Amino acid sequence: MKKQTQSIRIQTKRSQYREHSTPLFLTSSFCFEDAEQGKALFDETLEGNIYSRFSNPSVQEFVDKVCMLENCEEGLATATGMAAVFAGFAAHLKSGDHVVSSRALFGSAHQILTQILSKWGVTHTYLDATAPESEWEAAVQPNTRMIYLETPSNPGLELVDMAMVGRIAKKHNLIYYVDNCFATPIIHTPTDYGANLIVHSATKFMDGQGRVLGGVITGTKELIAPVRFFCRHTGPSMSPFNAWVLSKSLETLEIRMQRHCENAIKLAKALEKMEGVINVKYPHLPSHPQYELAKKQMKAGGAIVTFELEGGFERVTRFTQKLKIVSLSSNLGDSRTIITNPNTTTHSKLPKEDKVKLGITEGLIRLSVGLEDVSDLIADFKQAAKKSM
Ligand SMILES: *Cc1c(COP(=O)(O)O)cnc(C)c1O
């Protein structure tokens, strides 16, 4: 069956009530039919639900769908994306280990590597997303255990060549850990390039409607086992309610992503022609510096577009005041189009030299293109560009 069909048809086994839509198992624990069954479940001679910190049918349905979408054997859902990112690190790294990572990371992933794992003796080396194979190779040390990356990056929209990194991970037998939140499995599946641990903030496109927080990590059976142990005993579990919402959302992920991407490329092309708008960046625009790789690696360009407003923060302020439809928020991956000024919000705490390296200028705008009619979006941006000159 095709993935779109499975996204809809993977469902918790129908109960005696013959429900059509999937039920919500909002329960903290599960009953034992007898003392023997309780004993067997705890000594793991019998598989089944015990307590929702460990497992829950609504959560499992969501995980099963993500495993299917990402071509992974097993997975685990968590309360937020960051809980999943952290679980992947914490379950696999010990004092003395080293991580090779792309530099342009989601802010909190950067804080985990630099402020938390460093306290426990885990070191890391950052590389530019666009660094050549020789640099990735040279960054690997005898104690390197993992390669971690995001592609496309936030907010620079730089791509990492996942096949190239896959060769290095394989050669040195490293855990190849990818945050696939920006692209979603609809645009690329990192396991095609040898990645064996994939993480998502389900808060973004998976929910897609800005309602719930969630995270999910999937991978090989072997790599998920320690993550399961870590989560079972430290408790970052996803709420069954959020899992139920997210599982429903996955039914429409493919069609939503298609529309997000169609809108994004049309809007990116229109922005290139607007007054005072410069440096429009989108992976599937020929002007993107890695256009060839983007065409090869990404089925579509994604929902994120960046551009710069001439006139710095003052212009950003005037521009955002003039917008009538588009929201000003720090989130992304919503049916509503959102703009963010990374320099003063999501990336404000970065040192100046890092901002320069990542292309975060005062006038930079990150745009998460939603599902509105694109002609309304283009008109809104056009009038705001003109009136804010
Ligand atoms: C939002 C985001 C996260 C963190 O997810 P939360 O659900 O907010 O904890 C991690 N990685 C990327 C790329 C994100 O965009």
Ligand as a Chemical Component Dictionary entry (heavy atoms), coordinates in Angstrom:
data_LIG
# 
_chem_comp.id                   LIG 
_chem_comp.type                 NON-POLYMER 
_chem_comp.pdbx_formal_charge   0 
_chem_comp.three_letter_code    LIG 
# 
loop_
_chem_comp_atom.comp_id 
_chem_comp_atom.atom_id 
_chem_comp_atom.alt_atom_id 
_chem_comp_atom.type_symbol 
_chem_comp_atom.charge 
_chem_comp_atom.model_Cartn_x 
_chem_comp_atom.model_Cartn_y 
_chem_comp_atom.model_Cartn_z 
_chem_comp_atom.pdbx_ordinal 
LIG C1 C1 C 0 10.607 23.300 16.790 1  
LIG C2 C2 C 0 11.784 22.480 16.461 2  
LIG C3 C3 C 0 12.348 21.633 17.431 3  
LIG C4 C4 C 0 11.822 21.554 18.853 4  
LIG O1 O1 O 0 10.538 21.064 18.941 5  
LIG P1 P1 P 0 9.522  21.392 20.136 6  
LIG O2 O2 O 0 8.332  20.574 19.804 7  
LIG O3 O3 O 0 9.286  22.867 20.142 8  
LIG O4 O4 O 0 10.193 20.953 21.404 9  
LIG C5 C5 C 0 13.443 20.872 17.062 10 
LIG N1 N1 N 0 13.968 20.945 15.815 11 
LIG C6 C6 C 0 13.451 21.748 14.870 12 
LIG C7 C7 C 0 14.077 21.782 13.520 13 
LIG C8 C8 C 0 12.345 22.548 15.152 14 
LIG O5 O5 O 0 11.861 23.370 14.218 15 
# 
loop_
_chem_comp_bond.comp_id 
_chem_comp_bond.atom_id_1 
_chem_comp_bond.atom_id_2 
_chem_comp_bond.value_order 
_chem_comp_bond.pdbx_ordinal 
LIG C1 C2 SING 1  
LIG C2 C3 SING 2  
LIG C2 C8 DOUB 3  
LIG C3 C4 SING 4  
LIG C3 C5 DOUB 5  
LIG C4 O1 SING 6  
LIG O1 P1 SING 7  
LIG P1 O2 DOUB 8  
LIG P1 O3 SING 9  
LIG P1 O4 SING 10 
LIG C5 N1 SING 11 
LIG N1 C6 DOUB 12 
LIG C6 C7 SING 13 
LIG C6 C8 SING 14 
LIG C8 O5 SING 15 
# 
